[in-house]
Structures are given as C-alpha cells and as structure tokens.
Amino acid sequence: MRPELEVYLTTYDGAQHLRLHGWLKRNSVLIKSETIHKTEMSFGMFMVYIGDDMLDKLKKANLEQGMYCDLEVMGNESNLDLFKKENPDINFDWEGLEDNLDEDSNFPLEGNKFDMDRLEDVEKYSSSIKKFAIAFSVIIPVGFIFIALFHHINSL
C-alpha cells in the first residue's frame, strides 16, 4: 500500500467549498487544514492527506459535482515553495505564533489565572465554554449557509 499524499484543493466559491467539505467528511478523508482566503480567483483551500484510490474517487466525483477548481499533489518541500510563490495572497508565516504561548505551549488566559479551587472561576469558564459550544454547533453552520446563499445570489 502506498502512503497517503498531501493534496491541496482550491475552491472557487462558498457553495463549492461546502460541497467539497461535505464530501471529504463523508469519505473520512483526513483534513490537515482548511482556509478561507477569498480572492478574485479562489475562495478557499483544503490541505488533505489522501490515498491513491480515494484521490481517484475524488477526481471522479469532481467531474460530476464540481467540488474544486484546482488540485495540487505535494511531493516534496520544493513543490510547497512553488505553491507559496504561485499564491502570494495566502499568509504562511507562523513565526510570531509561539511568542504568545505559555510554558506549556497553550494560549495563556487573559488577566487573572484560572483557579480550580474557586467555584466562581469554574462557573465563569464553564458558562463560556457552553456559549462557545452553542455558537460553534448552531451559529457557525448557519453562517456557512448564508455565505453559500450570498455567493449563489451574486453569481446570478
């Protein structure tokens, strides 16, 4: 069995991006990252790890459903450098990220530190987590639907 390939899939608009995302999830394709970088030529990009058989299945599905506008198989670092040169509008700079991490490589809490012994802190942060979970599970998918509708209406 051949190892999985790192593949970059570029989408043209929000509706196409959502179709591709759904297909990747339904077919259990490992998504390394997903970005939305709306430009004149593209809407977003997925970096996935995919085997040869599944890649063939994806190519066939793309002919039928139009799920991406560009596919690039990354073979080595030089291909990644070429991709970065061809897409200067995508920011790949992660250098300053580690400056904001604490000694455990986590993002530090704002202001005072979280204290598990204080009930107020537990209630405060657990309610924040609940609000985030609701927003993530309800509001964000609705937002993607509106984005897809917006792009569909603009394409008419």
Long-range contacts (C-beta under 8 A, 24 or more apart in sequence): 1-51, 2-51, 2-52, 4-30, 4-49, 4-50, 4-51, 5-49, 5-50, 5-51, 5-52, 5-55, 5-73, 5-74, 6-32, 6-47, 6-48, 6-49, 6-73, 6-74, 7-47, 7-48, 7-49, 7-50, 7-55, 7-71, 7-72, 7-73, 7-74, 8-45, 8-46, 8-47, 8-70, 8-71, 8-72, 8-74, 8-83, 9-45, 9-46, 9-48, 9-67, 9-68, 9-70, 9-71, 10-42, 10-44, 10-45, 10-68, 10-69, 10-70, 10-71, 10-72, 11-42, 11-43, 11-44, 11-45, 11-46, 11-67, 11-68, 11-69, 12-42, 12-43, 12-69, 13-43, 13-151, 13-155, 14-43, 14-44, 14-144, 14-147, 14-148, 14-150, 14-151, 15-148, 15-151, 15-152, 16-43, 16-66, 16-67, 16-68, 16-69, 17-43, 17-44, 18-144, 18-148, 19-65, 19-66, 19-67, 20-46, 20-67, 20-68, 21-46, 23-58, 23-61, 23-65, 23-67, 24-48, 27-54, 27-57, 27-58, 29-54, 29-58, 35-90, 37-89, 37-90, 39-89, 42-69, 42-70, 43-151, 45-90
